[in-house]
Amino acid sequence: MSAKKQEWQALKQLPVPVDLPEEFQFHSIFVCPVSRDQSSEENPPMLMPCMHVLCKQSIMKLSKSSSRSFKCPNCPAEASFDQCRQLFF
């Protein structure tokens, strides 16, 4: 690094590799288990009160355009669109 005259804080990666345990290794791509669509800015992942995650379009379809509550496709919990929160990766 000193040969390249770079400041380590300006880099996007650490100057040395760090091995993380498997539970801390994630990827930032979410695919909805219902629609099988990849999330996007227009169709972000949404966290339901039961802690399951679906894309916004799937939740809108299940809730009939956010007009009524619906059952989670993964568990027996009921939810409404207003109870769901957008996730950011």
Biopython code that builds the backbone (N, CA, C, O; Angstrom):
import numpy as np
from Bio.PDB.StructureBuilder import StructureBuilder

atoms = [
    (1, "MET", "N", (0.823, -1.195, 0.000)),
    (1, "MET", "CA", (0.000, 0.000, 0.000)),
    (1, "MET", "C", (0.863, 1.254, 0.000)),
    (1, "MET", "O", (0.531, 2.247, -0.647)),
    (2, "SER", "N", (1.975, 1.200, 0.731)),
    (2, "SER", "CA", (2.815, 2.397, 0.780)),
    (2, "SER", "C", (3.437, 2.676, -0.583)),
    (2, "SER", "O", (3.706, 3.829, -0.921)),
    (3, "ALA", "N", (3.665, 1.631, -1.359)),
    (3, "ALA", "CA", (4.234, 1.830, -2.690)),
    (3, "ALA", "C", (3.232, 2.518, -3.615)),
    (3, "ALA", "O", (3.621, 3.285, -4.496)),
    (4, "LYS", "N", (1.941, 2.242, -3.414)),
    (4, "LYS", "CA", (0.911, 2.846, -4.247)),
    (4, "LYS", "C", (0.437, 4.191, -3.696)),
    (4, "LYS", "O", (-0.314, 4.897, -4.369)),
    (5, "LYS", "N", (0.857, 4.553, -2.494)),
    (5, "LYS", "CA", (0.482, 5.821, -1.856)),
    (5, "LYS", "C", (-1.039, 5.969, -1.734)),
    (5, "LYS", "O", (-1.592, 7.026, -2.037)),
    (6, "GLN", "N", (-1.705, 4.902, -1.289)),
    (6, "GLN", "CA", (-3.154, 4.947, -1.125)),
    (6, "GLN", "C", (-3.492, 4.997, 0.362)),
    (6, "GLN", "O", (-2.833, 4.369, 1.191)),
    (7, "GLU", "N", (-4.490, 5.727, 0.662)),
    (7, "GLU", "CA", (-5.002, 5.788, 2.027)),
    (7, "GLU", "C", (-5.989, 4.624, 2.191)),
    (7, "GLU", "O", (-6.911, 4.485, 1.388)),
    (8, "TRP", "N", (-5.807, 3.799, 3.207)),
    (8, "TRP", "CA", (-6.648, 2.608, 3.351)),
    (8, "TRP", "C", (-8.102, 2.957, 3.617)),
    (8, "TRP", "O", (-8.979, 2.167, 3.267)),
    (9, "GLN", "N", (-8.396, 4.094, 4.214)),
    (9, "GLN", "CA", (-9.780, 4.456, 4.495)),
    (9, "GLN", "C", (-10.540, 4.834, 3.231)),
    (9, "GLN", "O", (-11.770, 4.796, 3.218)),
    (10, "ALA", "N", (-9.831, 5.197, 2.174)),
    (10, "ALA", "CA", (-10.485, 5.568, 0.925)),
    (10, "ALA", "C", (-10.828, 4.351, 0.068)),
    (10, "ALA", "O", (-11.554, 4.475, -0.918)),
    (11, "LEU", "N", (-10.313, 3.181, 0.433)),
    (11, "LEU", "CA", (-10.569, 1.972, -0.342)),
    (11, "LEU", "C", (-11.937, 1.394, -0.010)),
    (11, "LEU", "O", (-12.456, 1.611, 1.085)),
    (12, "LYS", "N", (-12.518, 0.664, -0.946)),
    (12, "LYS", "CA", (-13.805, 0.014, -0.714)),
    (12, "LYS", "C", (-13.650, -1.307, 0.029)),
    (12, "LYS", "O", (-14.625, -1.837, 0.560)),
    (13, "GLN", "N", (-12.446, -1.834, 0.072)),
    (13, "GLN", "CA", (-12.178, -3.090, 0.758)),
    (13, "GLN", "C", (-11.043, -2.889, 1.745)),
    (13, "GLN", "O", (-10.229, -1.978, 1.595)),
    (14, "LEU", "N", (-10.996, -3.736, 2.745)),
    (14, "LEU", "CA", (-9.871, -3.689, 3.683)),
    (14, "LEU", "C", (-8.604, -4.121, 2.970)),
    (14, "LEU", "O", (-8.665, -4.935, 2.049)),
    (15, "PRO", "N", (-7.459, -3.594, 3.377)),
    (15, "PRO", "CA", (-6.209, -3.948, 2.696)),
    (15, "PRO", "C", (-5.746, -5.378, 2.963)),
    (15, "PRO", "O", (-4.859, -5.877, 2.271)),
    (16, "VAL", "N", (-6.329, -6.034, 3.946)),
    (16, "VAL", "CA", (-5.977, -7.425, 4.233)),
    (16, "VAL", "C", (-7.251, -8.261, 4.231)),
    (16, "VAL", "O", (-8.295, -7.784, 4.676)),
    (17, "PRO", "N", (-7.190, -9.484, 3.744)),
    (17, "PRO", "CA", (-8.390, -10.323, 3.767)),
    (17, "PRO", "C", (-8.745, -10.726, 5.200)),
    (17, "PRO", "O", (-7.872, -11.015, 6.017)),
    (18, "VAL", "N", (-10.029, -10.737, 5.476)),
    (18, "VAL", "CA", (-10.527, -11.123, 6.796)),
    (18, "VAL", "C", (-11.491, -12.286, 6.585)),
    (18, "VAL", "O", (-12.503, -12.139, 5.900)),
    (19, "ASP", "N", (-11.185, -13.422, 7.162)),
    (19, "ASP", "CA", (-12.070, -14.582, 7.062)),
    (19, "ASP", "C", (-13.184, -14.437, 8.093)),
    (19, "ASP", "O", (-12.937, -14.392, 9.298)),
    (20, "LEU", "N", (-14.413, -14.365, 7.593)),
    (20, "LEU", "CA", (-15.569, -14.246, 8.466)),
    (20, "LEU", "C", (-16.212, -15.617, 8.649)),
    (20, "LEU", "O", (-16.193, -16.438, 7.732)),
    (21, "PRO", "N", (-16.781, -15.870, 9.825)),
    (21, "PRO", "CA", (-17.528, -17.118, 10.004)),
    (21, "PRO", "C", (-18.723, -17.155, 9.041)),
    (21, "PRO", "O", (-19.198, -16.111, 8.593)),
    (22, "GLU", "N", (-19.189, -18.336, 8.735)),
    (22, "GLU", "CA", (-20.255, -18.511, 7.753)),
    (22, "GLU", "C", (-21.519, -17.734, 8.112)),
    (22, "GLU", "O", (-22.220, -17.272, 7.212)),
    (23, "GLU", "N", (-21.832, -17.575, 9.403)),
    (23, "GLU", "CA", (-23.057, -16.866, 9.783)),
    (23, "GLU", "C", (-22.990, -15.367, 9.490)),
    (23, "GLU", "O", (-24.010, -14.685, 9.579)),
    (24, "PHE", "N", (-21.815, -14.841, 9.143)),
    (24, "PHE", "CA", (-21.669, -13.430, 8.806)),
    (24, "PHE", "C", (-21.424, -13.203, 7.313)),
    (24, "PHE", "O", (-21.079, -12.093, 6.907)),
    (25, "GLN", "N", (-21.595, -14.222, 6.511)),
    (25, "GLN", "CA", (-21.398, -14.098, 5.073)),
    (25, "GLN", "C", (-22.763, -14.046, 4.397)),
    (25, "GLN", "O", (-23.538, -15.000, 4.461)),
    (26, "PHE", "N", (-23.045, -12.922, 3.752)),
    (26, "PHE", "CA", (-24.336, -12.691, 3.120)),
    (26, "PHE", "C", (-24.135, -12.226, 1.683)),
    (26, "PHE", "O", (-23.042, -11.797, 1.313)),
    (27, "HIS", "N", (-25.168, -12.309, 0.889)),
    (27, "HIS", "CA", (-25.149, -11.689, -0.427)),
    (27, "HIS", "C", (-26.339, -10.735, -0.483)),
    (27, "HIS", "O", (-27.311, -10.916, 0.251)),
    (28, "SER", "N", (-26.274, -9.752, -1.321)),
    (28, "SER", "CA", (-27.282, -8.695, -1.321)),
    (28, "SER", "C", (-28.389, -8.911, -2.346)),
    (28, "SER", "O", (-29.105, -7.967, -2.679)),
    (29, "ILE", "N", (-28.543, -10.109, -2.845)),
    (29, "ILE", "CA", (-29.599, -10.390, -3.814)),
    (29, "ILE", "C", (-30.711, -11.162, -3.108)),
    (29, "ILE", "O", (-30.463, -12.183, -2.468)),
    (30, "PHE", "N", (-31.927, -10.665, -3.233)),
    (30, "PHE", "CA", (-33.077, -11.350, -2.643)),
    (30, "PHE", "C", (-33.998, -11.794, -3.759)),
    (30, "PHE", "O", (-34.325, -11.017, -4.655)),
    (31, "VAL", "N", (-34.411, -13.040, -3.701)),
    (31, "VAL", "CA", (-35.383, -13.584, -4.650)),
    (31, "VAL", "C", (-36.618, -13.977, -3.854)),
    (31, "VAL", "O", (-36.541, -14.754, -2.902)),
    (32, "CYS", "N", (-37.738, -13.437, -4.253)),
    (32, "CYS", "CA", (-38.994, -13.690, -3.540)),
    (32, "CYS", "C", (-39.366, -15.168, -3.639)),
    (32, "CYS", "O", (-39.378, -15.722, -4.738)),
    (33, "PRO", "N", (-39.671, -15.818, -2.510)),
    (33, "PRO", "CA", (-40.050, -17.236, -2.559)),
    (33, "PRO", "C", (-41.434, -17.477, -3.178)),
    (33, "PRO", "O", (-41.749, -18.605, -3.556)),
    (34, "VAL", "N", (-42.250, -16.443, -3.284)),
    (34, "VAL", "CA", (-43.588, -16.601, -3.865)),
    (34, "VAL", "C", (-43.557, -16.382, -5.373)),
    (34, "VAL", "O", (-43.978, -17.249, -6.139)),
    (35, "SER", "N", (-43.062, -15.231, -5.794)),
    (35, "SER", "CA", (-43.071, -14.910, -7.234)),
    (35, "SER", "C", (-41.809, -15.365, -7.956)),
    (35, "SER", "O", (-41.785, -15.441, -9.184)),
    (36, "ARG", "N", (-40.770, -15.665, -7.200)),
    (36, "ARG", "CA", (-39.454, -16.056, -7.729)),
    (36, "ARG", "C", (-38.814, -14.941, -8.568)),
    (36, "ARG", "O", (-38.009, -15.204, -9.462)),
    (37, "ASP", "N", (-39.185, -13.700, -8.262)),
    (37, "ASP", "CA", (-38.591, -12.530, -8.914)),
    (37, "ASP", "C", (-37.484, -11.969, -8.039)),
    (37, "ASP", "O", (-37.567, -12.009, -6.811)),
    (38, "GLN", "N", (-36.453, -11.448, -8.678)),
    (38, "GLN", "CA", (-35.381, -10.789, -7.935)),
    (38, "GLN", "C", (-35.868, -9.416, -7.486)),
    (38, "GLN", "O", (-36.561, -8.728, -8.237)),
    (39, "SER", "N", (-35.515, -9.017, -6.285)),
    (39, "SER", "CA", (-35.954, -7.716, -5.789)),
    (39, "SER", "C", (-35.279, -6.592, -6.567)),
    (39, "SER", "O", (-34.223, -6.777, -7.171)),
    (40, "SER", "N", (-35.910, -5.432, -6.538)),
    (40, "SER", "CA", (-35.391, -4.245, -7.213)),
    (40, "SER", "C", (-35.865, -3.031, -6.422)),
    (40, "SER", "O", (-36.546, -3.173, -5.407)),
    (41, "GLU", "N", (-35.508, -1.851, -6.882)),
    (41, "GLU", "CA", (-35.976, -0.635, -6.209)),
    (41, "GLU", "C", (-37.488, -0.495, -6.325)),
    (41, "GLU", "O", (-38.131, 0.019, -5.410)),
    (42, "GLU", "N", (-38.059, -0.942, -7.429)),
    (42, "GLU", "CA", (-39.505, -0.872, -7.624)),
    (42, "GLU", "C", (-40.228, -1.993, -6.882)),
    (42, "GLU", "O", (-41.404, -1.856, -6.544)),
    (43, "ASN", "N", (-39.539, -3.090, -6.628)),
    (43, "ASN", "CA", (-40.120, -4.257, -5.984)),
    (43, "ASN", "C", (-39.196, -4.721, -4.849)),
    (43, "ASN", "O", (-38.569, -5.776, -4.951)),
    (44, "PRO", "N", (-39.113, -3.933, -3.768)),
    (44, "PRO", "CA", (-38.157, -4.243, -2.699)),
    (44, "PRO", "C", (-38.616, -5.396, -1.811)),
    (44, "PRO", "O", (-39.803, -5.722, -1.784)),
    (45, "PRO", "N", (-37.690, -6.013, -1.090)),
    (45, "PRO", "CA", (-38.087, -7.028, -0.110)),
    (45, "PRO", "C", (-38.784, -6.364, 1.073)),
    (45, "PRO", "O", (-38.405, -5.274, 1.500)),
    (46, "MET", "N", (-39.805, -7.034, 1.592)),
    (46, "MET", "CA", (-40.591, -6.505, 2.702)),
    (46, "MET", "C", (-40.622, -7.533, 3.827)),
    (46, "MET", "O", (-40.854, -8.719, 3.592)),
    (47, "LEU", "N", (-40.387, -7.067, 5.047)),
    (47, "LEU", "CA", (-40.414, -7.918, 6.234)),
    (47, "LEU", "C", (-41.824, -7.925, 6.804)),
    (47, "LEU", "O", (-42.395, -6.873, 7.093)),
    (48, "MET", "N", (-42.376, -9.117, 6.963)),
    (48, "MET", "CA", (-43.711, -9.258, 7.525)),
    (48, "MET", "C", (-43.606, -9.357, 9.045)),
    (48, "MET", "O", (-42.522, -9.638, 9.556)),
    (49, "PRO", "N", (-44.695, -9.135, 9.786)),
    (49, "PRO", "CA", (-44.640, -9.201, 11.250)),
    (49, "PRO", "C", (-44.179, -10.565, 11.787)),
    (49, "PRO", "O", (-43.646, -10.645, 12.893)),
    (50, "CYS", "N", (-44.383, -11.626, 11.013)),
    (50, "CYS", "CA", (-43.969, -12.969, 11.424)),
    (50, "CYS", "C", (-42.499, -13.237, 11.119)),
    (50, "CYS", "O", (-41.996, -14.333, 11.363)),
    (51, "MET", "N", (-41.807, -12.212, 10.576)),
    (51, "MET", "CA", (-40.382, -12.255, 10.242)),
    (51, "MET", "C", (-40.071, -12.996, 8.942)),
    (51, "MET", "O", (-38.905, -13.284, 8.673)),
    (52, "HIS", "N", (-41.069, -13.308, 8.141)),
    (52, "HIS", "CA", (-40.815, -13.842, 6.808)),
    (52, "HIS", "C", (-40.683, -12.676, 5.840)),
    (52, "HIS", "O", (-41.213, -11.593, 6.090)),
    (53, "VAL", "N", (-39.980, -12.893, 4.742)),
    (53, "VAL", "CA", (-39.711, -11.820, 3.784)),
    (53, "VAL", "C", (-40.264, -12.207, 2.412)),
    (53, "VAL", "O", (-40.006, -13.295, 1.896)),
    (54, "LEU", "N", (-41.036, -11.274, 1.841)),
    (54, "LEU", "CA", (-41.573, -11.416, 0.487)),
    (54, "LEU", "C", (-41.315, -10.116, -0.258)),
    (54, "LEU", "O", (-41.019, -9.095, 0.362)),
    (55, "CYS", "N", (-41.421, -10.143, -1.567)),
    (55, "CYS", "CA", (-41.272, -8.901, -2.320)),
    (55, "CYS", "C", (-42.585, -8.108, -2.243)),
    (55, "CYS", "O", (-43.649, -8.665, -1.971)),
    (56, "LYS", "N", (-42.482, -6.827, -2.483)),
    (56, "LYS", "CA", (-43.624, -5.922, -2.349)),
    (56, "LYS", "C", (-44.779, -6.314, -3.261)),
    (56, "LYS", "O", (-45.935, -6.271, -2.840)),
    (57, "GLN", "N", (-44.487, -6.697, -4.503)),
    (57, "GLN", "CA", (-45.554, -7.065, -5.434)),
    (57, "GLN", "C", (-46.327, -8.291, -4.962)),
    (57, "GLN", "O", (-47.545, -8.362, -5.127)),
    (58, "SER", "N", (-45.619, -9.258, -4.374)),
    (58, "SER", "CA", (-46.314, -10.443, -3.853)),
    (58, "SER", "C", (-47.226, -10.071, -2.693)),
    (58, "SER", "O", (-48.347, -10.570, -2.596)),
    (59, "ILE", "N", (-46.750, -9.201, -1.819)),
    (59, "ILE", "CA", (-47.579, -8.764, -0.689)),
    (59, "ILE", "C", (-48.791, -7.989, -1.201)),
    (59, "ILE", "O", (-49.894, -8.153, -0.680)),
    (60, "MET", "N", (-48.594, -7.147, -2.217)),
    (60, "MET", "CA", (-49.721, -6.402, -2.790)),
    (60, "MET", "C", (-50.761, -7.356, -3.377)),
    (60, "MET", "O", (-51.962, -7.138, -3.214)),
    (61, "LYS", "N", (-50.312, -8.402, -4.053)),
    (61, "LYS", "CA", (-51.249, -9.372, -4.631)),
    (61, "LYS", "C", (-51.979, -10.146, -3.535)),
    (61, "LYS", "O", (-53.191, -10.348, -3.611)),
    (62, "LEU", "N", (-51.237, -10.576, -2.519)),
    (62, "LEU", "CA", (-51.866, -11.325, -1.430)),
    (62, "LEU", "C", (-52.872, -10.474, -0.660)),
    (62, "LEU", "O", (-53.895, -10.980, -0.199)),
    (63, "SER", "N", (-52.581, -9.185, -0.522)),
    (63, "SER", "CA", (-53.461, -8.299, 0.250)),
    (63, "SER", "C", (-54.508, -7.603, -0.629)),
    (63, "SER", "O", (-55.210, -6.705, -0.164)),
    (64, "LYS", "N", (-54.610, -8.011, -1.876)),
    (64, "LYS", "CA", (-55.575, -7.406, -2.819)),
    (64, "LYS", "C", (-55.366, -5.899, -2.875)),
    (64, "LYS", "O", (-56.280, -5.120, -2.604)),
    (65, "SER", "N", (-54.144, -5.500, -3.233)),
    (65, "SER", "CA", (-53.742, -4.083, -3.353)),
    (65, "SER", "C", (-53.846, -3.342, -2.022)),
    (65, "SER", "O", (-54.328, -2.211, -1.958)),
    (66, "SER", "N", (-53.393, -3.989, -0.987)),
    (66, "SER", "CA", (-53.305, -3.459, 0.383)),
    (66, "SER", "C", (-54.662, -3.127, 0.999)),
    (66, "SER", "O", (-54.732, -2.310, 1.917)),
    (67, "SER", "N", (-55.735, -3.740, 0.515)),
    (67, "SER", "CA", (-57.065, -3.430, 1.035)),
    (67, "SER", "C", (-57.524, -4.367, 2.155)),
    (67, "SER", "O", (-58.499, -4.073, 2.847)),
    (68, "ARG", "N", (-56.813, -5.514, 2.341)),
    (68, "ARG", "CA", (-57.247, -6.424, 3.408)),
    (68, "ARG", "C", (-56.067, -7.229, 3.941)),
    (68, "ARG", "O", (-54.994, -7.254, 3.339)),
    (69, "SER", "N", (-56.279, -7.876, 5.058)),
    (69, "SER", "CA", (-55.214, -8.702, 5.637)),
    (69, "SER", "C", (-55.116, -10.018, 4.864)),
    (69, "SER", "O", (-56.035, -10.403, 4.141)),
    (70, "PHE", "N", (-53.992, -10.690, 5.032)),
    (70, "PHE", "CA", (-53.729, -11.931, 4.307)),
    (70, "PHE", "C", (-52.926, -12.871, 5.190)),
    (70, "PHE", "O", (-52.337, -12.458, 6.188)),
    (71, "LYS", "N", (-52.913, -14.128, 4.811)),
    (71, "LYS", "CA", (-52.167, -15.144, 5.533)),
    (71, "LYS", "C", (-50.773, -15.267, 4.927)),
    (71, "LYS", "O", (-50.612, -15.261, 3.706)),
    (72, "CYS", "N", (-49.780, -15.375, 5.783)),
    (72, "CYS", "CA", (-48.405, -15.581, 5.312)),
    (72, "CYS", "C", (-48.336, -16.918, 4.570)),
    (72, "CYS", "O", (-48.900, -17.905, 5.043)),
    (73, "PRO", "N", (-47.658, -16.974, 3.419)),
    (73, "PRO", "CA", (-47.548, -18.241, 2.689)),
    (73, "PRO", "C", (-46.629, -19.259, 3.368)),
    (73, "PRO", "O", (-46.608, -20.426, 2.978)),
    (74, "ASN", "N", (-45.867, -18.828, 4.383)),
    (74, "ASN", "CA", (-44.929, -19.730, 5.055)),
    (74, "ASN", "C", (-45.381, -20.191, 6.433)),
    (74, "ASN", "O", (-44.867, -21.178, 6.958)),
    (75, "CYS", "N", (-46.336, -19.485, 7.019)),
    (75, "CYS", "CA", (-46.801, -19.851, 8.368)),
    (75, "CYS", "C", (-48.256, -19.401, 8.515)),
    (75, "CYS", "O", (-48.779, -18.730, 7.625)),
    (76, "PRO", "N", (-48.916, -19.752, 9.610)),
    (76, "PRO", "CA", (-50.339, -19.397, 9.754)),
    (76, "PRO", "C", (-50.606, -17.953, 10.193)),
    (76, "PRO", "O", (-51.759, -17.606, 10.448)),
    (77, "ALA", "N", (-49.594, -17.117, 10.289)),
    (77, "ALA", "CA", (-49.783, -15.743, 10.769)),
    (77, "ALA", "C", (-50.552, -14.890, 9.762)),
    (77, "ALA", "O", (-50.415, -15.051, 8.549)),
    (78, "GLU", "N", (-51.355, -13.985, 10.295)),
    (78, "GLU", "CA", (-52.086, -13.011, 9.478)),
    (78, "GLU", "C", (-51.311, -11.700, 9.483)),
    (78, "GLU", "O", (-50.675, -11.354, 10.478)),
    (79, "ALA", "N", (-51.363, -10.975, 8.376)),
    (79, "ALA", "CA", (-50.674, -9.690, 8.274)),
    (79, "ALA", "C", (-51.450, -8.770, 7.347)),
    (79, "ALA", "O", (-52.297, -9.218, 6.574)),
    (80, "SER", "N", (-51.154, -7.492, 7.431)),
    (80, "SER", "CA", (-51.705, -6.517, 6.486)),
    (80, "SER", "C", (-50.523, -5.784, 5.849)),
    (80, "SER", "O", (-49.404, -5.842, 6.357)),
    (81, "PHE", "N", (-50.776, -5.105, 4.752)),
    (81, "PHE", "CA", (-49.702, -4.402, 4.059)),
    (81, "PHE", "C", (-49.075, -3.339, 4.966)),
    (81, "PHE", "O", (-47.862, -3.133, 4.929)),
    (82, "ASP", "N", (-49.885, -2.671, 5.770)),
    (82, "ASP", "CA", (-49.386, -1.612, 6.652)),
    (82, "ASP", "C", (-48.429, -2.136, 7.725)),
    (82, "ASP", "O", (-47.595, -1.384, 8.230)),
    (83, "GLN", "N", (-48.541, -3.397, 8.070)),
    (83, "GLN", "CA", (-47.638, -3.985, 9.077)),
    (83, "GLN", "C", (-46.288, -4.390, 8.504)),
    (83, "GLN", "O", (-45.351, -4.634, 9.264)),
    (84, "CYS", "N", (-46.169, -4.465, 7.213)),
    (84, "CYS", "CA", (-44.928, -4.888, 6.558)),
    (84, "CYS", "C", (-43.971, -3.709, 6.401)),
    (84, "CYS", "O", (-44.392, -2.580, 6.148)),
    (85, "ARG", "N", (-42.681, -3.989, 6.555)),
    (85, "ARG", "CA", (-41.655, -2.954, 6.486)),
    (85, "ARG", "C", (-40.632, -3.293, 5.406)),
    (85, "ARG", "O", (-40.244, -4.451, 5.250)),
    (86, "GLN", "N", (-40.202, -2.284, 4.667)),
    (86, "GLN", "CA", (-39.200, -2.498, 3.611)),
    (86, "GLN", "C", (-37.849, -2.821, 4.228)),
    (86, "GLN", "O", (-37.445, -2.220, 5.224)),
    (87, "LEU", "N", (-37.152, -3.783, 3.619)),
    (87, "LEU", "CA", (-35.806, -4.136, 4.031)),
    (87, "LEU", "C", (-34.795, -3.489, 3.100)),
    (87, "LEU", "O", (-35.062, -3.304, 1.913)),
    (88, "PHE", "N", (-33.643, -3.148, 3.638)),
    (88, "PHE", "CA", (-32.561, -2.562, 2.853)),
    (88, "PHE", "C", (-31.326, -3.423, 3.027)),
    (88, "PHE", "O", (-30.899, -3.679, 4.153)),
    (89, "PHE", "N", (-30.747, -3.873, 1.921)),
    (89, "PHE", "CA", (-29.531, -4.675, 1.973)),
    (89, "PHE", "C", (-28.346, -3.812, 1.683)),
    (89, "PHE", "O", (-27.215, -4.297, 1.677)),
]
sb = StructureBuilder()
sb.init_structure("model")
sb.init_model(0)
sb.init_chain("A")
sb.init_seg("    ")
for serial, (resi, resn, name, xyz) in enumerate(atoms, 1):
    if name == "N":
        sb.init_residue(resn, " ", resi, " ")
    sb.init_atom(name, np.array(xyz, "f"), 0.0, 1.0, " ", f" {name:<3s}", serial, name[0])
structure = sb.get_structure()
